[in-house]
């Protein structure tokens, strides 16, 4: 059901096909969509649309040097995103995807330096939430996975908490109700050789990352 504010209510475990198609069409057309992830609401746009990515930075008031991670619907999409998939990345993906771990790769030539914050690296995750997963699959292309908040502010666990500065610039919101919150994904850089570098410890602890990649 859609209301006058552009919010579509969706069932967290079984989002309607109609709602997902609407959100996917909005993203394909260059729009921005808020959608649920495991812990927080995310802000989605076509990762290959430069204007849409620029709008994400503008909405969040995010510094240009801070990269934005992206979500994919299958590991095969990595081929167009990264220069290589190291063995340690393959181990982490087998163990922890979908969800739970964001893996930082060397970005391929087709990835905008805007997304990487000029770092030459790109964070990628296969989403675990059913709505996020269905959305990325329907778009059939990577989307941004940054949190739906102003840069430096707390993340959004329910749509009523969206900052007005963010809400007024959205094309569509997929509202799955209050989210559980808790620790976000663990962010792991696999570009440093044969040993992973944990940039942010989240739901998966450093010890488990090291065990899985050994």
Number of C-alpha atoms within 10 A of each C-alpha: 10 14 8 6 12 15 18 20 17 23 14 19 10 10 18 15 13 11 19 23 15 16 27 26 15 19 25 21 13 19 23 27 25 27 27 29 26 22 19 25 29 24 24 33 31 25 24 18 17 17 13 21 24 15 18 24 20 16 21 20 15 17 11 16 13 15 21 22 22 23 26 26 23 18 15 9 14 18 11 14 23 21 15 15 15 13 14 20 22 12 16 23 21 11 15 18 18 19 20 22 27 30 26 23 24 20 22 18 12 11 18 19 19 18 27 20 16 14 14 18 23 26 24 26 25 24 26 16 18 16 26 29 20 21 29 25 17 18 21 15 19 26 28 25 25 23 25 29 25 20 17 9 11 12 20 22 23 17 22 12 14 18 16 11 13 18 21 11 15 20 17 22 26 27 22 20 15 17 18 12 15 12 14 19 19 21 23 23 21 22 19 10 11 13 13 21 18 19 14 17 17 17 15 17 12 19 9 13 22 15 10 16 18 13
